[in-house]
Amino acid sequence: MRLLLAQQSRYKASTSMRNTRATQPIFELSKPGRRATRFPDSDVPVRPIEELLPEHCRATTLPPLPEVTEPDVVRHFTNLSTLNMSVDTHFYPLGSCTMKHNPKRNERLANLPGIANLHPYQPDDTVQGLLQLLHELQDMFAEISGLPAVSLQPAAGAHGELTALMVAAAYFDDIGEKRTKVLAPDSAHGTNPASASMAGFDTVTIKSDSRGLVDLADLRSKLDDQVAVFMITNPSTLGIFDDQVAEIADLVHKEGGLIYLDGANMNAILGIARPGDFGADMMHYNPHKTFSGPHGGGGPGAGPICVTEKLGPYLPSPVVCQRDGRFALDYERAKSIGRVRAFFGNVGVLVRAYCYIRTHGPDGLRRASEQAVLNANYLLSRVKHILPVPHGDRCMHEFVATASELKKTKGISAMDIAKRLLDFGYHAPTVYFPLTVPESMMIEPTESESKETLDAFAEALFRITDEAADLLHEAPHTTPISRPNEVQAARSPMLKWTSV
Ligand SMILES: *Cc1c(COP(=O)(O)O)cnc(C)c1O
């Protein structure tokens, strides 16, 4: 299949090559009188419609539904379902997102009737099994992070950030300190400043130095007793571990501030380093990244947070607790910021995380991280001669390469390469993020890919960067549409069929 696509894609785009049938609206397949079903004549006496409905309630024309056969319907929707790229169909090296394999066993376990059919309003006594599972999961998250107090409520990583910053705000309020600022490095994920702003803080950006690490001089100059929290992503969005983190934590703690660890990149350090041990006071996990939950169409995810003992009382209510040998939801928490999510949190995702952690155990988690780092370094070393990596020869679980040389010499941009990869059957890496690297391509192969897949992907990059710029500017050539307007497609999508 891949070979076929690659061969096809040597030619320029033509409509005949595009898979247009799959995206033709079903309305356009309609032919008057075509039907998918046929009913035998009724032998039950039917009252005429005039007797059943007054005239003004009756339509004068039929609704404009497509008139199609059953094969038309089945093919239409089956073809549509194959247009997306997914971890189940394609290599998906989307940096910062950890698109790793989602073990099917975890799907099956999360769907067991004893879990999937529970009602969120069931009394605690009838959901002891689930509460025990969540309680154990809290303990596992605490152990992996080195931070003892856990809330499973937040619904995504970004929501975890917001929740933790609300916890920090409640803490400072409680100890009578008014702090207004949150610091974040210029390489931070956009959700960091967004969460800070939603939690009522002003964000101050800290520069990165030439190695891509936090610029300590800049940090020192911006650090004062108005700083509530320093948000750091470590390993960072550049795929490097900032080994100054303990020193940074000391500096911030001396001013009375807190360290927030954006845990989106925990996939690189499971069982190797614990945020609580290198100075973090709070962090979130993204179970849909690190612990193999599926990322389904932007959700559902989860964003459990872990905090130090002293911040524990401010966590959202309820938390799962154990009392007299029973498991329960604890609401009696006077200092809590209150609820941030209905019911228990996104239980389906949390159960998958639980299964993943239990399946691997501490050694297995560590091996998964080591393999993720090995795979990323292997790919880095294979492609860096065509796509240089500005920040170092070694990386953690992902790396940020740049196409700026190619852009200068051949007119090939990161966007061209990303689009062209689709013709070769690969989901594109993250492009143009982080903003600190021009023409950036952020590549995260994950631990669940084989050497053969990584080699094939590297070969595709070699071929693409060798192709003519003209061909690349019009890529992809094999998808139903080629280059939608990146902004308009997301901001004003046209999702409705109209006949005119
Ligand atoms: C993914 C990500 C987030 C946000 O997590 P969501 O679960 O998508 O809300 C925050 N920071 C970094 C570095 C990330 O990669």
The ligand as an SDF file (V2000), in Angstrom:
LIG
                    3D

 15 15  0  0  0  0  0  0  0  0999 V2000
   -0.4930   17.9650   25.6080 C   0  0  0  0  0  0  0  0  0  0  0  0
    0.1600   18.9800   26.4150 C   0  0  0  0  0  0  0  0  0  0  0  0
   -0.5640   19.7750   27.3210 C   0  0  0  0  0  0  0  0  0  0  0  0
   -2.0700   19.7770   27.4090 C   0  0  0  0  0  0  0  0  0  0  0  0
   -2.6090   18.5320   27.6910 O   0  0  0  0  0  0  0  0  0  0  0  0
   -4.0920   18.1320   27.2310 P   0  0  0  0  0  0  0  0  0  0  0  0
   -4.3030   16.8090   27.8720 O   0  0  0  0  0  0  0  0  0  0  0  0
   -4.0750   18.0890   25.7390 O   0  0  0  0  0  0  0  0  0  0  0  0
   -5.0140   19.1860   27.7560 O   0  0  0  0  0  0  0  0  0  0  0  0
    0.1350   20.6430   28.1240 C   0  0  0  0  0  0  0  0  0  0  0  0
    1.4770   20.7650   28.0340 N   0  0  0  0  0  0  0  0  0  0  0  0
    2.2010   20.0380   27.1500 C   0  0  0  0  0  0  0  0  0  0  0  0
    3.6910   20.2030   27.1010 C   0  0  0  0  0  0  0  0  0  0  0  0
    1.5750   19.1270   26.3100 C   0  0  0  0  0  0  0  0  0  0  0  0
    2.2760   18.4200   25.4270 O   0  0  0  0  0  0  0  0  0  0  0  0
  1  2  1  0
  2  3  1  0
  2 14  2  0
  3  4  1  0
  3 10  2  0
  4  5  1  0
  5  6  1  0
  6  7  2  0
  6  8  1  0
  6  9  1  0
 10 11  1  0
 11 12  2  0
 12 13  1  0
 12 14  1  0
 14 15  1  0
M  END
$$$$
